[in-house]
Amino acid sequence: MTSDENSENFGDSRDSGDIGDIRNSGNAENSGAARQESAPGGPRLAPRPTGVLRSTAAGHDLVLTRTFRAPAADVWASVTEPGRTARWFGPWEGDAAPGRTIRVQMAYEDGAPWCDVRIDACEPPYRLAVSMVDEAGDWHMELLLAEADGGTRLELIHHLTSVEGVGEVGPGWEYYLDLLVAARDGAAAPSFDDYYPAQRDYFTSLT
């Protein structure tokens, strides 16, 4: 699958069909509530962190969740179709399939750099595992989707070999997931200043 008009979503040999242009109609109900809200008659409340740290045989998993009132296929489209990832993370280009590498633009980072991302596993519409290497080291992430009670729970799992720097990494993922929520709701994008350094101590305390 290439990055031209015929490439609209991640797939594998079992499911390489286009999800289609599903409209962004799924509202989000955040498990743990990281959304920004306005206090009645007062200033906007700060987003609340949702991340938890779980011990694993290889180190730790940093896990963050959001819950959407939408089917898994629709949420999957938001996290895989390049036109929709561009609204909250960044566009991507390349031949998207397990074992292959695509180019992803970090549209909300300084300079909006492009980076290589390897697709380690892709099981539409429930699991996507990717990895990348940059100046900060190796990154191994998974997105897990599960349908329940008429909605879809999304877990972002960052597999960590060290908890060093989790105070910086955690707020970043909270920010990106709330960008996803805002993109799906058609709401204004959150400000990173509301996440970092405000949430740094929370994530550092998890260690």
Buried (B, 14 or more C-beta within 10 A) or exposed (E): BEBEEEBBBBBBEEEBEEBEEBEBEBBBEBBBEBBBEEEEEEEEEEBBBBBBBEEEEEEBBBBBBBBBBBBBBBBBBBBBBBEBBBBBBBBBBBEBBBEEBBBBBBBBEEEEEBBEBBBBEBBBBBBBBBBBEEEEEEBBBBBBBEBEEEBBBBBBBBBBEEBEEBBBBBBBBBBBBBBBBBBBBEBEBBEBEBBBEBBBEBBBEBE
